[in-house]
Amino acid sequence: MKTCLVYRDRLLPASEHAFMRRQYMAFSQLRPYWVGCHRDNPPADMATTLRILGEGRVLGGLRRLAFKQLGWGAGRAVADLAPVVVHAQFGRGGALALPIAQQLGLPLVVTFHGGDAFKDKHYANRFPPPVFQRRWQSLLDYSAMFVCVSDGVRDRLLERGVPAHKLEVLNIGTEDVAPARGPFDRLVFAGRFVEKKGLPVLLDALRILAGQGLTPPVVLAGDGPMRAAMEQYAAGLEHVCFAGWLSAGQLRQQLEHAVVLVVPSVRATGGDREGLPSVAAEAMMYGVPVVASSEAGLETTLLDGGGLVVPAGDAQALAQALAHVLQAGVRTGMGQAARMVAREQLRASVQSARLEQRLLSVL
């Protein structure tokens, strides 16, 4: 098999173990080989297909610095792998992988996930300019393709000056699993506790529901810089549980009993917003309806009856949507629709095979 060099600077944060690796699960003609500059808890079974640049060498840190800032030795560091294409994860990863592709004369494909397209700070002029800013124009010129995880990401990259013919929308898929069995008794949120996730809006909506006598258990799964503030903001909402970061298996246990997954995303200060939340795709495959905001990257066409989209930042509208799904019998129809959409559009095996074909098309 030919080698596809997969560049991810940090290999591999626990939160990315599932959705990152699913992108390559159906590859049959290309063999993914992971390359990055920092070891960050990779799964044990990645050991034979992973290389940390400069690791274990004298002056390894200086080598990494020279590679990241100047591109020195980029091609030489991986030439023995004989790759035929480079696939970089995230926009900054594309900028870092650019010298590898250039020095080896390989096509470069970059997947943009959300913040790397939406955050204004990545594209604002700064001094001294960071690597991404310095290489952005070269990345536009050299890259063969930019894969976008949602239509919203594609639209934003168009505004950033990426030529339309280089843009491809390819949703990240999720595993095809059996539908949740219930009993369905809780609302679930899962994500990092950061501004764009919209947690204050969700807590405001829960207060509105409590005022109407609706207090189902609510599980907030995740962690992050806003957690302490959100725990204070949730004072008095005794039915809300801050579950902390959950493993993939633990999150699945919560989805097994979810009436609905809530994705109350907002556009953060600085322009950051969602690309396509992988947990939403996973929930839909389980047959869990999704109530999302208009900034969640889940357009109405993607949900297609498997959930509801409400205006971002509107707690009243979010409360109304949640109250609707909590009505007897509503969840059943929505859950069936969510699963149907997920199996048709978001199966990981199908999306992975499509990604491989995109990569092969640029050889």
Secondary structure, 3 states (H helix, E strand, C coil): CEEEEEECCEECCHHHHHHHHHCCCCCCCEEEEEEECEECCCCHHHHHHEEECCCCCCCHHHHHHHHHHHCCCCCCCCHHHCEEEEEEECHHHHHHHHHHHHHHCCCEEEEECCHHHHCHHHCCCCCCCCHHHHHHHHHHHHCCEEEECCHHHHHHHHHCCCCHHHEEECCCCECCCCCCCCCCCEEEEECCCCHHHCHHHHHHHHHHHHHCCCCCCEEEECCCCCHHHHHHHCCCCCCEEEEECCCHHHHHHHHCCEEEEEECCCCCCCCCCCCCCHHHHHHHHCCCCEEEECCCCCCHHHHCCCEEEECCCCHHHHHHHHHHHHCCCHHHHHHHHHHHHHHHHCEHHHHHHHHHHHHHHCC
